[in-house]
Amino acid sequence: MNESLGLLEVKGLLGAITMADVMVKASNVHVVNIDRANGFGWFTVKIVGDVGAVQSAIQAGSSIAKEMNCFVGCKVIPRAVSYTHLRAH
C-alpha cells in the first residue's frame, strides 16, 4: 500500500486535539504526532494512511478548523515512503 503523509497546522492545542479527533473519525488514518511549532502557539497534526483517506481527512479537518478560526495551513504528501515507519502500532 502506498501511504501518504498529511499535515494540518492549527492555532492552539485545543484546535490540534480537536482536528486530530475529526480526521481520525472522518477517514481511515492514524495520527502520528502532534508537534508544537516555535512561536505563535501553532501545532502541526501529522497523519498517515492511503492517499485518498489522508486527502479526505485533511479536507474534513481543514473545514472544521476554518469554522473554529484556528486554521493555519495544510499539505498532503502522497507516497511518503520515508514516513511510513512513523505509524503507531
Biopython code that builds the backbone (N, CA, C, O; Angstrom):
import numpy as np
from Bio.PDB.StructureBuilder import StructureBuilder

atoms = [
    (1, "MET", "N", (0.843, -1.177, 0.000)),
    (1, "MET", "CA", (0.000, 0.000, 0.000)),
    (1, "MET", "C", (0.889, 1.242, 0.000)),
    (1, "MET", "O", (1.862, 1.310, 0.751)),
    (2, "ASN", "N", (0.562, 2.211, -0.829)),
    (2, "ASN", "CA", (1.282, 3.483, -0.842)),
    (2, "ASN", "C", (0.694, 4.397, 0.208)),
    (2, "ASN", "O", (-0.453, 4.833, 0.102)),
    (3, "GLU", "N", (1.482, 4.680, 1.212)),
    (3, "GLU", "CA", (1.000, 5.550, 2.275)),
    (3, "GLU", "C", (1.390, 6.976, 1.991)),
    (3, "GLU", "O", (2.397, 7.243, 1.334)),
    (4, "SER", "N", (0.587, 7.887, 2.489)),
    (4, "SER", "CA", (0.883, 9.298, 2.345)),
    (4, "SER", "C", (0.877, 9.953, 3.717)),
    (4, "SER", "O", (0.375, 9.401, 4.696)),
    (5, "LEU", "N", (1.448, 11.138, 3.754)),
    (5, "LEU", "CA", (1.550, 11.918, 4.982)),
    (5, "LEU", "C", (0.683, 13.153, 4.836)),
    (5, "LEU", "O", (0.744, 13.843, 3.819)),
    (6, "GLY", "N", (-0.115, 13.429, 5.834)),
    (6, "GLY", "CA", (-0.934, 14.633, 5.852)),
    (6, "GLY", "C", (-0.525, 15.525, 7.003)),
    (6, "GLY", "O", (-0.300, 15.048, 8.116)),
    (7, "LEU", "N", (-0.428, 16.807, 6.745)),
    (7, "LEU", "CA", (-0.049, 17.786, 7.756)),
    (7, "LEU", "C", (-1.131, 18.850, 7.840)),
    (7, "LEU", "O", (-1.530, 19.419, 6.824)),
    (8, "LEU", "N", (-1.598, 19.114, 9.036)),
    (8, "LEU", "CA", (-2.589, 20.166, 9.259)),
    (8, "LEU", "C", (-2.077, 21.040, 10.390)),
    (8, "LEU", "O", (-1.890, 20.569, 11.511)),
    (9, "GLU", "N", (-1.851, 22.310, 10.097)),
    (9, "GLU", "CA", (-1.335, 23.236, 11.099)),
    (9, "GLU", "C", (-2.470, 24.133, 11.578)),
    (9, "GLU", "O", (-3.196, 24.730, 10.784)),
    (10, "VAL", "N", (-2.602, 24.208, 12.901)),
    (10, "VAL", "CA", (-3.685, 24.972, 13.519)),
    (10, "VAL", "C", (-3.153, 25.797, 14.682)),
    (10, "VAL", "O", (-2.041, 25.580, 15.163)),
    (11, "LYS", "N", (-3.973, 26.749, 15.122)),
    (11, "LYS", "CA", (-3.631, 27.569, 16.280)),
    (11, "LYS", "C", (-4.142, 26.892, 17.538)),
    (11, "LYS", "O", (-5.322, 26.549, 17.624)),
    (12, "GLY", "N", (-3.274, 26.696, 18.508)),
    (12, "GLY", "CA", (-3.673, 26.213, 19.819)),
    (12, "GLY", "C", (-3.761, 24.705, 19.957)),
    (12, "GLY", "O", (-4.049, 23.991, 18.997)),
    (13, "LEU", "N", (-3.507, 24.238, 21.166)),
    (13, "LEU", "CA", (-3.557, 22.809, 21.467)),
    (13, "LEU", "C", (-4.979, 22.274, 21.366)),
    (13, "LEU", "O", (-5.178, 21.148, 20.910)),
    (14, "LEU", "N", (-5.958, 23.047, 21.777)),
    (14, "LEU", "CA", (-7.352, 22.610, 21.665)),
    (14, "LEU", "C", (-7.710, 22.346, 20.206)),
    (14, "LEU", "O", (-8.345, 21.340, 19.891)),
    (15, "GLY", "N", (-7.305, 23.246, 19.324)),
    (15, "GLY", "CA", (-7.550, 23.057, 17.899)),
    (15, "GLY", "C", (-6.861, 21.817, 17.362)),
    (15, "GLY", "O", (-7.438, 21.086, 16.557)),
    (16, "ALA", "N", (-5.633, 21.571, 17.797)),
    (16, "ALA", "CA", (-4.875, 20.405, 17.323)),
    (16, "ALA", "C", (-5.530, 19.101, 17.763)),
    (16, "ALA", "O", (-5.663, 18.174, 16.963)),
    (17, "ILE", "N", (-5.933, 19.022, 19.004)),
    (17, "ILE", "CA", (-6.564, 17.799, 19.513)),
    (17, "ILE", "C", (-7.919, 17.588, 18.843)),
    (17, "ILE", "O", (-8.275, 16.464, 18.490)),
    (18, "THR", "N", (-8.669, 18.671, 18.673)),
    (18, "THR", "CA", (-9.974, 18.569, 18.011)),
    (18, "THR", "C", (-9.813, 18.107, 16.571)),
    (18, "THR", "O", (-10.562, 17.244, 16.115)),
    (19, "MET", "N", (-8.843, 18.671, 15.844)),
    (19, "MET", "CA", (-8.646, 18.302, 14.447)),
    (19, "MET", "C", (-8.149, 16.859, 14.307)),
    (19, "MET", "O", (-8.531, 16.162, 13.367)),
    (20, "ALA", "N", (-7.304, 16.412, 15.234)),
    (20, "ALA", "CA", (-6.861, 15.014, 15.219)),
    (20, "ALA", "C", (-8.066, 14.090, 15.377)),
    (20, "ALA", "O", (-8.173, 13.082, 14.678)),
    (21, "ASP", "N", (-8.958, 14.426, 16.282)),
    (21, "ASP", "CA", (-10.162, 13.634, 16.501)),
    (21, "ASP", "C", (-11.056, 13.636, 15.262)),
    (21, "ASP", "O", (-11.552, 12.588, 14.849)),
    (22, "VAL", "N", (-11.259, 14.804, 14.676)),
    (22, "VAL", "CA", (-12.095, 14.922, 13.473)),
    (22, "VAL", "C", (-11.522, 14.091, 12.332)),
    (22, "VAL", "O", (-12.260, 13.379, 11.651)),
    (23, "MET", "N", (-10.221, 14.175, 12.121)),
    (23, "MET", "CA", (-9.600, 13.475, 10.990)),
    (23, "MET", "C", (-9.642, 11.959, 11.157)),
    (23, "MET", "O", (-9.879, 11.234, 10.190)),
    (24, "VAL", "N", (-9.414, 11.481, 12.366)),
    (24, "VAL", "CA", (-9.454, 10.030, 12.608)),
    (24, "VAL", "C", (-10.870, 9.492, 12.421)),
    (24, "VAL", "O", (-11.054, 8.379, 11.929)),
    (25, "LYS", "N", (-11.858, 10.272, 12.809)),
    (25, "LYS", "CA", (-13.247, 9.840, 12.662)),
    (25, "LYS", "C", (-13.738, 9.972, 11.222)),
    (25, "LYS", "O", (-14.666, 9.268, 10.824)),
    (26, "ALA", "N", (-13.130, 10.867, 10.434)),
    (26, "ALA", "CA", (-13.570, 11.102, 9.063)),
    (26, "ALA", "C", (-13.055, 10.052, 8.086)),
    (26, "ALA", "O", (-13.732, 9.734, 7.109)),
    (27, "SER", "N", (-11.871, 9.515, 8.335)),
    (27, "SER", "CA", (-11.244, 8.575, 7.397)),
    (27, "SER", "C", (-10.397, 7.559, 8.147)),
    (27, "SER", "O", (-10.152, 7.681, 9.347)),
    (28, "ASN", "N", (-9.961, 6.558, 7.401)),
    (28, "ASN", "CA", (-9.111, 5.519, 7.965)),
    (28, "ASN", "C", (-7.653, 5.986, 7.960)),
    (28, "ASN", "O", (-6.858, 5.575, 7.115)),
    (29, "VAL", "N", (-7.320, 6.851, 8.918)),
    (29, "VAL", "CA", (-5.965, 7.382, 9.052)),
    (29, "VAL", "C", (-5.502, 7.194, 10.496)),
    (29, "VAL", "O", (-6.298, 6.925, 11.395)),
    (30, "HIS", "N", (-4.203, 7.342, 10.687)),
    (30, "HIS", "CA", (-3.621, 7.240, 12.018)),
    (30, "HIS", "C", (-2.869, 8.518, 12.333)),
    (30, "HIS", "O", (-2.142, 9.038, 11.486)),
    (31, "VAL", "N", (-3.036, 9.030, 13.547)),
    (31, "VAL", "CA", (-2.290, 10.207, 13.979)),
    (31, "VAL", "C", (-0.897, 9.755, 14.366)),
    (31, "VAL", "O", (-0.727, 8.875, 15.210)),
    (32, "VAL", "N", (0.105, 10.368, 13.737)),
    (32, "VAL", "CA", (1.499, 10.043, 14.029)),
    (32, "VAL", "C", (1.986, 10.863, 15.209)),
    (32, "VAL", "O", (2.612, 10.341, 16.132)),
    (33, "ASN", "N", (1.690, 12.157, 15.164)),
    (33, "ASN", "CA", (2.204, 13.045, 16.194)),
    (33, "ASN", "C", (1.477, 14.382, 16.125)),
    (33, "ASN", "O", (0.898, 14.743, 15.100)),
    (34, "ILE", "N", (1.521, 15.101, 17.229)),
    (34, "ILE", "CA", (1.102, 16.495, 17.267)),
    (34, "ILE", "C", (2.316, 17.272, 17.747)),
    (34, "ILE", "O", (2.737, 17.148, 18.897)),
    (35, "ASP", "N", (2.875, 18.079, 16.845)),
    (35, "ASP", "CA", (4.096, 18.829, 17.156)),
    (35, "ASP", "C", (3.773, 20.287, 17.395)),
    (35, "ASP", "O", (2.924, 20.871, 16.722)),
    (36, "ARG", "N", (4.464, 20.868, 18.364)),
    (36, "ARG", "CA", (4.316, 22.295, 18.638)),
    (36, "ARG", "C", (5.353, 23.051, 17.822)),
    (36, "ARG", "O", (6.546, 22.749, 17.877)),
    (37, "ALA", "N", (4.891, 24.028, 17.070)),
    (37, "ALA", "CA", (5.799, 24.875, 16.293)),
    (37, "ALA", "C", (6.372, 25.945, 17.209)),
    (37, "ALA", "O", (5.780, 26.289, 18.232)),
    (38, "ASN", "N", (7.523, 26.459, 16.831)),
    (38, "ASN", "CA", (8.133, 27.535, 17.613)),
    (38, "ASN", "C", (7.389, 28.839, 17.372)),
    (38, "ASN", "O", (7.263, 29.286, 16.232)),
    (39, "GLY", "N", (6.903, 29.438, 18.429)),
    (39, "GLY", "CA", (6.223, 30.719, 18.340)),
    (39, "GLY", "C", (4.776, 30.620, 17.899)),
    (39, "GLY", "O", (4.368, 29.602, 17.340)),
    (40, "PHE", "N", (4.013, 31.633, 18.135)),
    (40, "PHE", "CA", (2.634, 31.822, 17.702)),
    (40, "PHE", "C", (1.639, 30.821, 18.286)),
    (40, "PHE", "O", (0.442, 30.988, 18.052)),
    (41, "GLY", "N", (2.046, 29.804, 19.020)),
    (41, "GLY", "CA", (1.122, 28.819, 19.583)),
    (41, "GLY", "C", (0.509, 27.903, 18.543)),
    (41, "GLY", "O", (-0.609, 27.422, 18.728)),
    (42, "TRP", "N", (1.224, 27.649, 17.442)),
    (42, "TRP", "CA", (0.733, 26.776, 16.381)),
    (42, "TRP", "C", (1.144, 25.336, 16.645)),
    (42, "TRP", "O", (2.190, 25.073, 17.238)),
    (43, "PHE", "N", (0.308, 24.406, 16.196)),
    (43, "PHE", "CA", (0.576, 22.983, 16.311)),
    (43, "PHE", "C", (0.356, 22.322, 14.955)),
    (43, "PHE", "O", (-0.519, 22.732, 14.193)),
    (44, "THR", "N", (1.152, 21.299, 14.658)),
    (44, "THR", "CA", (1.009, 20.544, 13.420)),
    (44, "THR", "C", (0.564, 19.132, 13.762)),
    (44, "THR", "O", (1.226, 18.430, 14.526)),
    (45, "VAL", "N", (-0.561, 18.722, 13.192)),
    (45, "VAL", "CA", (-1.074, 17.372, 13.361)),
    (45, "VAL", "C", (-0.609, 16.566, 12.152)),
    (45, "VAL", "O", (-0.902, 16.925, 11.011)),
    (46, "LYS", "N", (0.122, 15.466, 12.406)),
    (46, "LYS", "CA", (0.635, 14.622, 11.335)),
    (46, "LYS", "C", (-0.158, 13.320, 11.307)),
    (46, "LYS", "O", (-0.311, 12.650, 12.328)),
    (47, "ILE", "N", (-0.665, 12.970, 10.115)),
    (47, "ILE", "CA", (-1.430, 11.734, 9.955)),
    (47, "ILE", "C", (-0.857, 10.923, 8.795)),
    (47, "ILE", "O", (-0.240, 11.476, 7.885)),
    (48, "VAL", "N", (-1.067, 9.610, 8.838)),
    (48, "VAL", "CA", (-0.671, 8.731, 7.737)),
    (48, "VAL", "C", (-1.838, 7.825, 7.375)),
    (48, "VAL", "O", (-2.715, 7.547, 8.193)),
    (49, "GLY", "N", (-1.822, 7.375, 6.129)),
    (49, "GLY", "CA", (-2.840, 6.474, 5.613)),
    (49, "GLY", "C", (-2.723, 6.445, 4.105)),
    (49, "GLY", "O", (-1.789, 7.018, 3.544)),
    (50, "ASP", "N", (-3.667, 5.781, 3.433)),
    (50, "ASP", "CA", (-3.590, 5.799, 1.976)),
    (50, "ASP", "C", (-3.964, 7.198, 1.474)),
    (50, "ASP", "O", (-4.570, 7.989, 2.197)),
    (51, "VAL", "N", (-3.594, 7.484, 0.233)),
    (51, "VAL", "CA", (-3.703, 8.838, -0.296)),
    (51, "VAL", "C", (-5.130, 9.385, -0.204)),
    (51, "VAL", "O", (-5.330, 10.514, 0.245)),
    (52, "GLY", "N", (-6.112, 8.603, -0.620)),
    (52, "GLY", "CA", (-7.498, 9.062, -0.584)),
    (52, "GLY", "C", (-7.990, 9.350, 0.817)),
    (52, "GLY", "O", (-8.679, 10.343, 1.050)),
    (53, "ALA", "N", (-7.636, 8.479, 1.753)),
    (53, "ALA", "CA", (-8.066, 8.663, 3.142)),
    (53, "ALA", "C", (-7.425, 9.905, 3.752)),
    (53, "ALA", "O", (-8.083, 10.661, 4.467)),
    (54, "VAL", "N", (-6.149, 10.113, 3.470)),
    (54, "VAL", "CA", (-5.455, 11.287, 4.015)),
    (54, "VAL", "C", (-6.037, 12.567, 3.423)),
    (54, "VAL", "O", (-6.253, 13.539, 4.148)),
    (55, "GLN", "N", (-6.289, 12.579, 2.124)),
    (55, "GLN", "CA", (-6.881, 13.765, 1.498)),
    (55, "GLN", "C", (-8.254, 14.070, 2.091)),
    (55, "GLN", "O", (-8.575, 15.227, 2.363)),
    (56, "SER", "N", (-9.053, 13.040, 2.288)),
    (56, "SER", "CA", (-10.380, 13.210, 2.876)),
    (56, "SER", "C", (-10.290, 13.729, 4.309)),
    (56, "SER", "O", (-11.035, 14.630, 4.696)),
    (57, "ALA", "N", (-9.383, 13.161, 5.087)),
    (57, "ALA", "CA", (-9.215, 13.580, 6.483)),
    (57, "ALA", "C", (-8.728, 15.022, 6.571)),
    (57, "ALA", "O", (-9.224, 15.794, 7.392)),
    (58, "ILE", "N", (-7.764, 15.390, 5.736)),
    (58, "ILE", "CA", (-7.249, 16.761, 5.738)),
    (58, "ILE", "C", (-8.348, 17.741, 5.331)),
    (58, "ILE", "O", (-8.454, 18.828, 5.900)),
    (59, "GLN", "N", (-9.154, 17.367, 4.361)),
    (59, "GLN", "CA", (-10.257, 18.223, 3.934)),
    (59, "GLN", "C", (-11.255, 18.431, 5.077)),
    (59, "GLN", "O", (-11.703, 19.552, 5.321)),
    (60, "ALA", "N", (-11.597, 17.350, 5.771)),
    (60, "ALA", "CA", (-12.529, 17.444, 6.905)),
    (60, "ALA", "C", (-11.937, 18.284, 8.032)),
    (60, "ALA", "O", (-12.611, 19.150, 8.588)),
    (61, "GLY", "N", (-10.672, 18.022, 8.365)),
    (61, "GLY", "CA", (-10.017, 18.776, 9.431)),
    (61, "GLY", "C", (-9.881, 20.254, 9.094)),
    (61, "GLY", "O", (-10.093, 21.113, 9.950)),
    (62, "SER", "N", (-9.525, 20.549, 7.842)),
    (62, "SER", "CA", (-9.382, 21.946, 7.412)),
    (62, "SER", "C", (-10.705, 22.690, 7.495)),
    (62, "SER", "O", (-10.756, 23.844, 7.918)),
    (63, "SER", "N", (-11.771, 22.020, 7.089)),
    (63, "SER", "CA", (-13.095, 22.637, 7.122)),
    (63, "SER", "C", (-13.504, 23.009, 8.541)),
    (63, "SER", "O", (-13.974, 24.120, 8.786)),
    (64, "ILE", "N", (-13.327, 22.085, 9.467)),
    (64, "ILE", "CA", (-13.684, 22.352, 10.871)),
    (64, "ILE", "C", (-12.756, 23.406, 11.472)),
    (64, "ILE", "O", (-13.205, 24.271, 12.224)),
    (65, "ALA", "N", (-11.468, 23.337, 11.145)),
    (65, "ALA", "CA", (-10.509, 24.318, 11.667)),
    (65, "ALA", "C", (-10.861, 25.731, 11.195)),
    (65, "ALA", "O", (-10.724, 26.694, 11.948)),
    (66, "LYS", "N", (-11.314, 25.846, 9.946)),
    (66, "LYS", "CA", (-11.715, 27.162, 9.442)),
    (66, "LYS", "C", (-12.956, 27.665, 10.162)),
    (66, "LYS", "O", (-13.069, 28.857, 10.446)),
    (67, "GLU", "N", (-13.892, 26.761, 10.461)),
    (67, "GLU", "CA", (-15.084, 27.151, 11.229)),
    (67, "GLU", "C", (-14.709, 27.621, 12.624)),
    (67, "GLU", "O", (-15.320, 28.547, 13.157)),
    (68, "MET", "N", (-13.693, 26.975, 13.225)),
    (68, "MET", "CA", (-13.245, 27.339, 14.574)),
    (68, "MET", "C", (-12.258, 28.500, 14.570)),
    (68, "MET", "O", (-11.795, 28.931, 15.626)),
    (69, "ASN", "N", (-11.934, 29.009, 13.370)),
    (69, "ASN", "CA", (-10.986, 30.113, 13.213)),
    (69, "ASN", "C", (-9.603, 29.788, 13.773)),
    (69, "ASN", "O", (-8.951, 30.642, 14.373)),
    (70, "CYS", "N", (-9.162, 28.545, 13.573)),
    (70, "CYS", "CA", (-7.829, 28.166, 14.040)),
    (70, "CYS", "C", (-6.975, 27.566, 12.925)),
    (70, "CYS", "O", (-5.892, 27.048, 13.196)),
    (71, "PHE", "N", (-7.441, 27.627, 11.681)),
    (71, "PHE", "CA", (-6.718, 27.058, 10.544)),
    (71, "PHE", "C", (-5.507, 27.917, 10.199)),
    (71, "PHE", "O", (-5.601, 29.142, 10.130)),
    (72, "VAL", "N", (-4.355, 27.251, 9.982)),
    (72, "VAL", "CA", (-3.147, 27.937, 9.538)),
    (72, "VAL", "C", (-2.762, 27.457, 8.140)),
    (72, "VAL", "O", (-2.543, 28.278, 7.249)),
    (73, "GLY", "N", (-2.675, 26.137, 7.934)),
    (73, "GLY", "CA", (-2.309, 25.597, 6.629)),
    (73, "GLY", "C", (-2.375, 24.086, 6.632)),
    (73, "GLY", "O", (-2.495, 23.458, 7.684)),
    (74, "CYS", "N", (-2.292, 23.494, 5.419)),
    (74, "CYS", "CA", (-2.336, 22.043, 5.317)),
    (74, "CYS", "C", (-1.568, 21.579, 4.087)),
    (74, "CYS", "O", (-1.348, 22.349, 3.152)),
    (75, "LYS", "N", (-1.165, 20.318, 4.097)),
    (75, "LYS", "CA", (-0.420, 19.728, 2.984)),
    (75, "LYS", "C", (-0.596, 18.221, 3.021)),
    (75, "LYS", "O", (-0.580, 17.609, 4.089)),
    (76, "VAL", "N", (-0.766, 17.621, 1.834)),
    (76, "VAL", "CA", (-0.782, 16.167, 1.693)),
    (76, "VAL", "C", (0.415, 15.781, 0.838)),
    (76, "VAL", "O", (0.593, 16.304, -0.262)),
    (77, "ILE", "N", (1.232, 14.869, 1.343)),
    (77, "ILE", "CA", (2.403, 14.380, 0.607)),
    (77, "ILE", "C", (2.128, 12.932, 0.226)),
    (77, "ILE", "O", (2.246, 12.038, 1.064)),
    (78, "PRO", "N", (1.756, 12.688, -1.057)),
    (78, "PRO", "CA", (1.462, 11.316, -1.485)),
    (78, "PRO", "C", (2.716, 10.462, -1.537)),
    (78, "PRO", "O", (3.814, 10.955, -1.797)),
    (79, "ARG", "N", (2.534, 9.181, -1.287)),
    (79, "ARG", "CA", (3.625, 8.198, -1.359)),
    (79, "ARG", "C", (4.846, 8.639, -0.561)),
    (79, "ARG", "O", (5.968, 8.608, -1.067)),
    (80, "ALA", "N", (4.632, 9.039, 0.651)),
    (80, "ALA", "CA", (5.729, 9.481, 1.524)),
    (80, "ALA", "C", (6.383, 8.265, 2.158)),
    (80, "ALA", "O", (6.179, 7.988, 3.340)),
    (81, "VAL", "N", (7.157, 7.549, 1.381)),
    (81, "VAL", "CA", (7.735, 6.275, 1.803)),
    (81, "VAL", "C", (8.549, 6.413, 3.076)),
    (81, "VAL", "O", (8.482, 5.542, 3.943)),
    (82, "SER", "N", (9.307, 7.473, 3.207)),
    (82, "SER", "CA", (10.177, 7.614, 4.368)),
    (82, "SER", "C", (9.412, 7.858, 5.664)),
    (82, "SER", "O", (9.992, 7.752, 6.745)),
    (83, "TYR", "N", (8.111, 8.185, 5.578)),
    (83, "TYR", "CA", (7.330, 8.448, 6.774)),
    (83, "TYR", "C", (6.504, 7.249, 7.231)),
    (83, "TYR", "O", (5.901, 7.300, 8.304)),
    (84, "THR", "N", (6.460, 6.184, 6.455)),
    (84, "THR", "CA", (5.604, 5.068, 6.822)),
    (84, "THR", "C", (6.076, 4.382, 8.104)),
    (84, "THR", "O", (5.274, 3.754, 8.795)),
    (85, "HIS", "N", (7.350, 4.492, 8.427)),
    (85, "HIS", "CA", (7.846, 3.887, 9.667)),
    (85, "HIS", "C", (7.340, 4.627, 10.905)),
    (85, "HIS", "O", (7.499, 4.127, 12.019)),
    (86, "LEU", "N", (6.740, 5.795, 10.739)),
    (86, "LEU", "CA", (6.253, 6.578, 11.859)),
    (86, "LEU", "C", (4.912, 6.115, 12.395)),
    (86, "LEU", "O", (4.486, 6.534, 13.471)),
    (87, "ARG", "N", (4.241, 5.242, 11.635)),
    (87, "ARG", "CA", (2.909, 4.791, 12.030)),
    (87, "ARG", "C", (2.949, 4.133, 13.409)),
    (87, "ARG", "O", (3.790, 3.276, 13.683)),
    (88, "ALA", "N", (2.039, 4.548, 14.252)),
    (88, "ALA", "CA", (1.941, 3.948, 15.581)),
    (88, "ALA", "C", (1.217, 2.611, 15.475)),
    (88, "ALA", "O", (0.149, 2.532, 14.867)),
    (89, "HIS", "N", (1.777, 1.578, 16.053)),
    (89, "HIS", "CA", (1.167, 0.248, 16.013)),
    (89, "HIS", "C", (0.503, -0.062, 17.316)),
    (89, "HIS", "O", (-0.069, -1.141, 17.476)),
]
sb = StructureBuilder()
sb.init_structure("model")
sb.init_model(0)
sb.init_chain("A")
sb.init_seg("    ")
for serial, (resi, resn, name, xyz) in enumerate(atoms, 1):
    if name == "N":
        sb.init_residue(resn, " ", resi, " ")
    sb.init_atom(name, np.array(xyz, "f"), 0.0, 1.0, " ", f" {name:<3s}", serial, name[0])
structure = sb.get_structure()
